[in-house]
Amino acid sequence: MSLETFLPTARQRLLALAPHRSDYADLPRSWRHDLIAGLTVAIVALPLALGFGVSSGLGAAAGLITAVVAGAVAAVFGGSHLQVSGPTGAMAVVLLPVVARHGAEAVPVVAIMAGGLVLLAGVLGIGRLVAYIPWPVVEGFTCGIGVVIALQQVPLALDTPRAEGENAGLVALRTLGATDWAQAVAPLALVALVVAVMIVLPRLHKGLPASLVAVVLATLVAEVARLDVDRIGVLPDTLPGPHLPVVDLATTSALFSAALAVAALAALESLLSARVADGMADDIERTRPNRELFGQGLANVASGLFGGLPATGAIARTAVNVRAGGRTRVAALMHALVLAAIIYLAGPLVGRIPLSVLAGVLLVTAARMVDLRTARAICRSGRSGALVFCVTLAVTVVFDLVMAVEVGVAVAAVVALRAMARSSGLHREPMPHEAEESYEQLTADTGRTLLHEHIAVYRIDGALFFADVRRFLDELALVSDVRVVVLRLGNVRMLDASGANALVEIIDDLRRRGIVVLLKGLRPEHQRLAESLGVIAALADERHLFDDLDDALAHARAHVRRSLGTATMG
């Protein structure tokens, strides 16, 4: 590519990653819903930001900084209209070892480095690879995250200190064992009230923000009844200014592996969260994955400059945004602005919201993420889809979402390869009638149908690749009592290096037994691979490669006549 061609292409690619006026085309119709959704998400995001900041080892203020700074930058520059970004539980787990090994001051550096890597991935167009993640993996991931979110609310719903551990299920069980049930009655009552309001209110009036109404109503009940329940508590009252961390080559080298893991998690979680959000709102423009990576990269760099944590698209907050009626990126931006305003203006007021009320909101959100109808449809679609779905869901709950996606994609790949191998086959074909008749006339004096005895035509269907080459080798090794084998390759849709090498082995094995091999119908897209791995060179003659079956059979007949004549003379 010449420089004159490259520069306009690079410019177009960068322009595609930049914000556009069209991002706000629906704002005149949706601004009320966006504002309400932003307020709702901010209230839900507040305790999460505080909690994830604490659990990461940096403190509540770092979590709030991340929610405000990264949330605003990702809202403006990201590729999704619905995504809400901020600190997440998965990211907090990844950061704990970094803090333990390098100290809290290393986390902003990791955020900046990881942000640069994610930003580069967006520029290079890697975001489109998420399209290759199978649907059962996405649904299993979504359901698994819903289960994890619900389990994470158990300590808050019971007003019981969170038990030790990283697995949400084990933590929930340990928390249940340590709960004072007499003290848990009041918070559970608030949870029940929130759940009831969020379920019933949409049926009475779809336009009302059920989650926001539920939070306000339950908080008022707690205040009027003077319930002894845990509240959000005291908030920080200011945001720090941006500053560049002091780093050296040794520090960046030591933190590179951590930054790479954080970047992978940020990219994967953000793209999958955006994809889930796309499935929850069919009337909104689909996420542009490369721009989403670009925006998330900028958000992480900005968060690190302000002393915050690495951020990702947060599926729980994104789901709340969609359910609350958000339709443009103004909702996510509003969520960040509200959190900033809360820090400066309304800390004491918001601090009175009971944690159990927020747990109720997230429980309803989690329940809505577990789509039983979709799960049943996948399980009824066949064993392969059900296996991928269940494995992804289980790994998400038992381990973490990154491993879940990796394992789910791996299982889906194995299942797909197995299905592809089963659909492939080696078939011996009868000789065409015209050729049979003609050759029988030519050899009528022998009293035998020499064509059937000395020429075998095999058709390979589907794929000839590493997962199935052994079967083809074993079947063709049984060929005997023929002088020519015609291999029809026109139906081979996929040929990899293992398959091409198998062809070489097949040809060499048959030639050692005195059998000539003719290839018919090798596709142009497979030609280069076949040549580079020696398939053509393995043939006795380069003319043994044919595009037409009649030509191949005519050559086979001529060879049989010559070989029979030579044998007779001998």
Salt bridges, closest charged atoms under 4 A:
ASP23 OD1 - ARG288 NH2 3.39
ASP23 OD2 - ARG291 NH2 2.71
ASP23 OD2 - ARG329 NE 3.91
ASP26 OD1 - ARG29 NH2 2.46
GLU223 OE2 - ARG231 NH1 2.67
GLU223 OE2 - ARG352 NE 3.05
ASP283 OD2 - ARG327 NE 3.56
GLU285 OE1 - HIS81 NE2 3.17
GLU285 OE2 - ARG288 NE 3.92
GLU429 OE2 - ARG459 NH1 2.69
GLU429 OE1 - ARG488 NH1 2.67
GLU436 OE1 - HIS452 NE2 3.18
GLU437 OE1 - HIS433 NE2 3.75
GLU453 OE1 - ARG448 NH1 3.06
ASP461 OD2 - HIS427 NE2 3.30
ASP461 OD1 - ARG459 NE 2.83
ASP468 OD2 - ARG471 NH2 2.33
ASP474 OD1 - ARG470 NE 3.35
GLU475 OE2 - ARG471 NH1 3.63
ASP509 OD1 - ARG512 NH2 3.75
ASP509 OD2 - ARG513 NH2 2.97
GLU525 OE2 - ARG523 NH1 3.59
ASP541 OD2 - ARG543 NH2 2.81
